[in-house]
C-alpha cells in the first residue's frame, strides 16, 4: 500500500518536473527566435552564476578537507579561484548586454528626442 502511494508521488513529481522543463525549452526556443543575443546572454548569465557557486564549494572543500602539503592542492585551489573570476567576468559582460537598450528602444528614444514642429510659432 505504501509503495503504491510513493510511486504515485514520484510519478506526480516527475510529471511536474517534465512540464517545467518543457516550458523552459519552449521559452528558450521562443527567446532564441525573437531575441537571440539577449537570450544567449541570459543563459550565460545563469550558467556563470551556477559555475561560480559550484566552484566556490569546490574551493572550500579543497581548502578545508585536503592536505595542503599534497601536490594536487595548489592546482585545484587556484583553478577554482580562476573559474570564479572568469564567471564574474562572464556575468559582467552578460549583464552589460542585458542592460543595454535594444535597437527598437534606441530608435524610440531618438524619435522622442527629435524636435517637433510647433504651429503656434
N, C-alpha and C positions, 0 to 999 in steps of 0.2 A: 504494500500500500504506500509506504513512504517513498519507495524507489520510483513508483509511477508519478507521484507528486513532484519529486525532484526532477524527473525527466521533463515534465510539463513546464516547470520553472525554467530549466536550462533551455528548452526549446523556445519559450517566450523571450528569454534574454537574447538568444541567437537571432530570432526574427527581428527584434527591435534593433540590434546591432547591425544586421544586414540592411535594414531600412535606412538607418543613419548613414552607413557607408554609401548606399545607393544615392541618397540625397547629396552627399559630399561630391560624389563623382559627377552627378548632373550639374551641380553648382560650379564645379571646376571646369567642366566642358563648356557651359554657357559663358563663364568668365573668360575662358581662353578664346572663344569666338568673338565676344564683344570687346574685351579689353585685354589683349594678350600680355602686354608688358606689365600692366598693373597686377594681373593675376599671377604671373610668374614672380613678381616682386613680393607679393603676399605669401606665396608658397615658400620662397627662400627666406622670408622674414620668420615664418613659423618654424621651418626646419633648422635655421640657425639658432633659434631660441632653444629648441629641443636638443640640438647637439651641444650647446653650451651648458645646459643643465645636466645632461648625462655625463659630460666630460668633467664638470665640476665634482660630481660624485666620484668619478674615477680618480681624480686628483686627490680627493680626500682619502679614498681607500689607499691610494699609493702612498700618501703621506703617513697615515696612522697605522696601517696594517702590514706594511712591508718593512723589511730590514733596510735601513739606509746605507748599509755598507755593501749590499749586493750590487752587482754591476748593472742589473736591469732597472734599478730605481730611477736613476737620473734621466734616461731617455723617456721613460714612461711619464714621469712627472713633468718634465719640460715639454714633452709632446702634448700633454693635457693643457698646459698653460698656452701653448701655441694655438691649439684648436679653440680655446676660449677667446683668445684675442682675435683670431680670424672670424669667429662667429660674431663678435661685437662689430667688426668692420663690415661684414656682410649685412648685419641688421641695420647699421647706419646707412649704407647705400640703399637698401630696400626701403628704409623709412624716408629717405630723400625722394626716391621715385614715387612712393605712395603719397607724400605730402605735396608734390609738385602739381600745379594745376594742369588739367588736361587741355588738349588743343581747343576743344569746344568752350571750356571755361576761359581760356585766354582770348578767344575771339569775342566772347560775350563781354569781357572786361574792356576790350578795345572798342567795341561798339558803344558801351556805356560811357566811356571817356571821350568819345568823339564829340566835337562841338555840334550843336543842333541849330537850325535856322529859327530865329525868333521873328515873327511877322510884325511884332509891335514896334520894332526899331525903325 
